[in-house]
């Protein structure tokens, strides 16, 4: 759908809103279409159209927009825009899929590395090298992968680079969020410490390069058919 078509449909939906919902939605429009929003014009209009449709649909059930999104329209719009720009999930189902997909992918490629190192000696005339793996280390990798992805999205994702020209003009003294970075580092350190403790009580197991290959293939297939299909919906 073209931008002008989305704007036109949003305008028509806005005319169907009662005064309370229309005023609430007006605050959303003001933020999304302002230079403060990290969204592009097309993505912003797509978001507004989706919000307008939801408001009108629930209005028929006598549900107000503030009951759907909270009392502060501007605050909700700001959080929504940041989440959309970073492609962060919002529904419970999407969050579950998102936060299981990250360790799934990480562990899939960990077993790829185990496979390569296991076959390495065989390729040079030796014996197959078996790998002793601690189940605690796998949990550690899974947890740290989530922290790392969140850290990268926060500081290197599209939301962290929003409207650079405006930031130079309006926020010349913008400070790096050292507090948030410290929190992520603290979480990572805590996870490592817990992981080290778990290595003493959790079992280890040995895998052959063929085992690692099978797990890797299963991981790739699962990534494509479970998470890939969910993303396309």
Long-range contacts (C-beta under 8 A, 24 or more apart in sequence): 1-46, 3-41, 3-42, 3-45, 6-45, 6-46, 6-48, 6-49, 7-45, 9-49, 9-52, 10-45, 10-48, 10-49, 10-52, 13-49, 13-52, 13-53, 13-55, 13-56, 14-52, 16-56, 16-59, 17-52, 17-55, 17-56, 17-59, 18-59, 20-64, 20-65, 20-66, 21-55, 21-59, 21-64, 21-65, 24-55, 24-64, 24-65, 24-66, 24-69, 24-73, 25-51, 25-52, 25-55, 25-65, 25-73, 27-73, 27-74, 27-77, 28-73, 28-74, 28-76, 28-77, 30-74, 31-73, 31-74, 31-77, 31-78, 31-81, 32-77, 32-81, 35-163, 35-166, 36-78, 36-163, 36-166, 37-77, 37-78, 37-81, 37-162, 38-81, 38-82, 38-85, 38-158, 38-159, 38-162, 38-163, 39-81, 39-84, 39-85, 43-84, 43-85, 44-81, 47-80, 47-81, 47-84, 82-159, 85-157, 85-158, 85-159, 85-162, 86-153, 86-154, 86-157, 86-158, 86-159, 87-157, 88-153, 97-227, 97-230, 99-146, 101-223, 101-227, 102-145, 102-146, 102-149, 103-141, 103-142, 103-143, 103-145, 103-146, 104-219, 104-222, 104-223, 104-227, 105-145, 105-219, 105-223, 106-141, 106-142, 106-145, 107-138, 107-141, 107-142, 107-219, 108-215, 108-216, 108-219, 108-220, 108-222, 108-223, 109-216, 109-219, 110-138, 110-141, 111-207, 111-212, 111-215, 111-216, 111-219, 112-212, 112-216, 114-207, 114-209, 114-212, 115-209, 115-212, 115-213, 115-216, 118-207, 118-208, 118-209, 118-212, 119-209, 122-209, 128-208, 128-209, 129-209, 130-206, 130-207, 130-208, 130-209, 131-206, 131-207, 131-212, 132-204, 132-205, 132-206, 133-204, 133-205, 133-206, 133-207, 134-199, 134-202, 134-204, 135-202, 135-203, 135-204, 135-205, 136-195, 136-198, 136-199, 136-201, 136-202, 137-195, 137-199, 139-195, 139-198, 139-202, 140-191, 140-192, 140-195, 140-198, 143-191, 143-195, 144-188, 144-191, 144-192, 147-184, 147-187, 147-188, 147-191, 148-188, 150-184, 151-181, 151-184, 154-180, 154-184, 155-181
